[in-house]
Amino acid sequence: MSDDARAFDLIVVGAGAAGLFAAIHAGRGGARVLALDGAKTLGAKILVAGGGRCNVTHHAVDEKAYAGSSPNAVRNILRRFGVADTVRFFEAYGVELKREDTGKLFPTTDDAHTILDALLQAARDAGVTIRHPQRVTAIDRRDDGMFAVRGDWGAERAPRVILATGGKALPKSGSDGAGYEFARVLGHTVTDHVYPALVPLILPGDHPLRALSGLALPATLSLRAASGKVLKEFTNSLLCTHFGLSGPCALDMSRYWRAAHLDDAGVALFANFIPGEREDTLDATLLASRAANPAAFLRDLVPERLARALCDIAAVDPAANLRQLTREQRRALARATCALPLAVEGDRGFTYAEVTMGGVPLSEIRLETMESRACPGLHLAGEILDVDGRIGGFNFQWAWATGFVAGSAAAGALRGA
C-alpha cells in the first residue's frame, strides 16, 4: 500500500474494553481508526465479567485499589477519566448503572451485552472500523516512522498504534501474552514476573476446607511475614471449593500471596472465620461460654459444616463437654477459628484468572498521553501495563481511563502533525 493510499491514521491492536475505549475516543478526535482483534467473539471478558452482568466500575476508585506500578502514576491516570465520566459515557447510550451494596456498578439490565452493545455502537458512531477475527502476529516500526501491523490476513500501516492486547488472563478470550512480545520488539521491557491475579487458590488435597465445597461465608484472609507482621489483609466473602478457596476474599489476596512468595518464602496466609474476633478474645469467650460442647459453641458463630471441620482441625471432639476442655484444646480451637494457617500450594492459573499481575512498567510510558517513551507513536492501554486492581470493577475503570487517555492523545497528536 502506498502512503497516499493509506486508509488509517491509527491502528488499535486488541478490541477489548481498553482497546474499544481507545478506538472510540480516537475516532471522536477525528482519527481514522482501525481496531483489530483475533477473537471470534468480541468483548469476551466483558461478557463474562461479574457473572455475565459486567461490573463496569466501582463507586469509589483510587490508587489504593491497585498494585504493580507506582501508586502516584496510577492516580495521575485515573483522575483523567473517573467514575463519573464512566457513568456519563454509558448514560449517553441509554445504559443506566446501579450501585450494589458492595460498591460495584452494574447495568440495571444485569446483562453484560448491554455494556458491549453500547461500546460497539459508540465505536460505529465514531467511525471506527473493527475487524475480527484478525489476529496480529507482528508489529514493525519502519524507517519512515510508520508502523506495519501484520497477520495471516495481510498487513496495514499507520503512523500511530495503540497496544491494548491485554495480558495473559482468560486466554480463550484472546489474551495469550502476545502483546508483551510486541512491546519488547518496539523497545519496551516487561516485568520479570507475569502471573495470574484475581485467581482462585489451591489447598492441599487432604485439606479439610476442600471437603466444604460450596460453603460461602464472610472471612478475613491475612498475609503475614515470618515476624507476624500483617502485610496484607482482606475481609470479604470466602468460598470453599473442591480445590481450595475462591470468592472475592481469596481472589483479592491471590496476587499478594504470589508476590510475597516470590520475595520471601517465610510469608504465610491465615484465615479468620469470625472477622473482627481474635484468638485471645475467642479463647476467653470459650472459657466463659455455657454452650454444651464445642460444636454448639461454634454453630452460633459459623455454619455447622465449618464448625465441625474446625473441631477436626483443632483435634477437639465436637461433642465433648465444653467446660472440660483443656487450656491447650481451647487455644487450638480458637487458633483454628481465628488464625488458621493455609498451606496454599498455588493458584488455578491464567485460565481461571480475571487479570494479570505484571506487564509493561508505567515508568516507560508518558502518563499524560499513554505514549511510549521508547517508541514515539506507540501508545499502550489496559492490562498490558503493570497495573492490576482488586475485584469489583477496578480493572474496568483502569481500562476506561487508559483507553480514554491513549485514544484522545493519539488523535490529538495526529491533528497536530
Secondary structure as GFF3:
##gff-version 3
##sequence-region A 1 417
A	DSSP	three_ten_helix	3	5	.	.	.	ID=ss1
A	DSSP	beta_strand	10	13	.	.	.	ID=ss2
A	DSSP	alpha_helix	17	28	.	.	.	ID=ss3
A	DSSP	beta_strand	33	36	.	.	.	ID=ss4
A	DSSP	alpha_helix	44	52	.	.	.	ID=ss5
A	DSSP	beta_strand	57	58	.	.	.	ID=ss6
A	DSSP	three_ten_helix	63	65	.	.	.	ID=ss7
A	DSSP	beta_strand	66	68	.	.	.	ID=ss8
A	DSSP	alpha_helix	71	78	.	.	.	ID=ss9
A	DSSP	alpha_helix	83	91	.	.	.	ID=ss10
A	DSSP	beta_strand	97	99	.	.	.	ID=ss11
A	DSSP	beta_strand	104	107	.	.	.	ID=ss12
A	DSSP	alpha_helix	112	125	.	.	.	ID=ss13
A	DSSP	beta_strand	129	131	.	.	.	ID=ss14
A	DSSP	beta_strand	138	141	.	.	.	ID=ss15
A	DSSP	beta_strand	147	151	.	.	.	ID=ss16
A	DSSP	beta_strand	154	158	.	.	.	ID=ss17
A	DSSP	beta_strand	160	163	.	.	.	ID=ss18
A	DSSP	three_ten_helix	171	173	.	.	.	ID=ss19
A	DSSP	alpha_helix	178	185	.	.	.	ID=ss20
A	DSSP	beta_strand	195	197	.	.	.	ID=ss21
A	DSSP	beta_strand	201	202	.	.	.	ID=ss22
A	DSSP	three_ten_helix	208	212	.	.	.	ID=ss23
A	DSSP	beta_strand	216	224	.	.	.	ID=ss24
A	DSSP	beta_strand	230	240	.	.	.	ID=ss25
A	DSSP	beta_strand	244	246	.	.	.	ID=ss26
A	DSSP	alpha_helix	247	263	.	.	.	ID=ss27
A	DSSP	beta_strand	268	272	.	.	.	ID=ss28
A	DSSP	alpha_helix	279	288	.	.	.	ID=ss29
A	DSSP	alpha_helix	294	299	.	.	.	ID=ss30
A	DSSP	alpha_helix	304	313	.	.	.	ID=ss31
A	DSSP	three_ten_helix	322	324	.	.	.	ID=ss32
A	DSSP	alpha_helix	327	338	.	.	.	ID=ss33
A	DSSP	beta_strand	340	342	.	.	.	ID=ss34
A	DSSP	beta_strand	346	347	.	.	.	ID=ss35
A	DSSP	three_ten_helix	350	352	.	.	.	ID=ss36
A	DSSP	beta_strand	355	357	.	.	.	ID=ss37
A	DSSP	three_ten_helix	362	364	.	.	.	ID=ss38
A	DSSP	beta_strand	365	366	.	.	.	ID=ss39
A	DSSP	beta_strand	371	372	.	.	.	ID=ss40
A	DSSP	beta_strand	378	380	.	.	.	ID=ss41
A	DSSP	three_ten_helix	382	384	.	.	.	ID=ss42
A	DSSP	beta_strand	387	389	.	.	.	ID=ss43
A	DSSP	alpha_helix	394	416	.	.	.	ID=ss44
###
